[in-house]
Amino acid sequence: MYKMMTPGPTMVAENVRNARSIEVGNPDFDTDFFDYYKETCELYSSLLHTENESLILSGEGILGLEAAIASITETGDRVLVLNNGVFGKGFGDFVSMYGGEPVLYTVDYKREIETEPLREYLDKDSDFKYATLVHCDTPSGMLNDISKLCPLLKEYGIITVVDSVSGMFGNAVDVDESQIDILCGGSQKAISAPIGLTLVTLSDAAKQAMENRKTKIPSFYANLMIFKDYYENKWFPYSMPISDIYGLRQALENIKNDPDMLGRHARIAKKTREAIVRSGLHLYAENGYSDTVTVFTVPGGVTASDILRVMREEHGIMLAGSFDVMAGEVIRIGHMGYNCSQENMEEVLCALDATLTKLGVALKQPLKF
Ligand SMILES: *Cc1c(COP(=O)(O)O)cnc(C)c1O
């Protein structure tokens, strides 16, 4: 195996892998499993500092985003789509797909979304049912300050839908303090469980908006309302992937038992950025640096695929390029969740130094963590 230092999926701890191999009962008929599912959801909510209900859906992160949009959008709804990255913009596609009218608020992809210009914009136009925003826009490593942006949107009575799939547990998320109405998470980023589950956390206002719809949610799998009263009725809308949920539970317990998790991410990310800059390479963004992924521009004279190939073939480390408008432009180093350690980053930067040297890139200083 190679060392997978991509910005998700991450490597998975042994106790999480083992939890997935435990013999299981029938998740449809074993009433104990309804308690286990609910307790796992409650643990997740508590780690995000809220008592808002969370649901674990069977499907990877994208299902959470689609379910959020499908469940809240009605035909003709105006939706503010905060766009400073590939995922930010992508929300607009889901909004259109479910009959909404996305209004893009676009900011340079190298800069975080700032509150004051947004406030000026909202002073002129705030007639939106909800707004979408991305905490960490992974293809560019752009971090938006949801603790300021969401309360601002709420001042204007706008429901907030946040994708923090690759932000949560590497950067702080406080659902209550930030007034996040719908929060989307995924198992395979800083949670460091395998790919396959998404989690959606709903405020009362979000539930109310779904309850008050005039039209039915035009989906089954992406309909969050079908989970209503699952616990009281002991009825899931479909058979739950019980082994995946055992793994997720262990991964969440690992987070609970790791009080320094955010501190470690902050230190490792800062050291990584400093090492990149010292070496003469360039960080992609001008501000808004995520603590889960570091993104630098591919230096002149080489290609992203050359760098990725040598890292993988000669050093046994997988880094990531990017996609969409970022394709070929940048290299991404994931240091989230289980991957976020001093030892891993020492190894990665040492290998990256050797790789760039071999490819003929002249660095100002050796890359060293
Ligand atoms: C990973 C990720 C998702 C989930 O989608 P993938 O298909 O796993 O890439 C959603 N949003 C963000 C910001 C992500 O980083």
The ligand as an ORCA input file, in Angstrom:
! r2SCAN-3c Opt
* xyz 0 1
  C     -15.061     15.547     -0.425
  C     -16.028     16.622     -0.470
  C     -17.371     16.374     -0.713
  C     -17.863     15.000     -1.002
  O     -17.624     14.702     -2.321
  P     -16.575     13.702     -2.949
  O     -17.280     13.054     -4.047
  O     -16.144     12.765     -1.889
  O     -15.435     14.545     -3.450
  C     -18.238     17.447     -0.690
  N     -17.812     18.687     -0.433
  C     -16.524     18.971     -0.191
  C     -16.099     20.379      0.079
  C     -15.587     17.940     -0.200
  O     -14.301     18.196      0.043
*
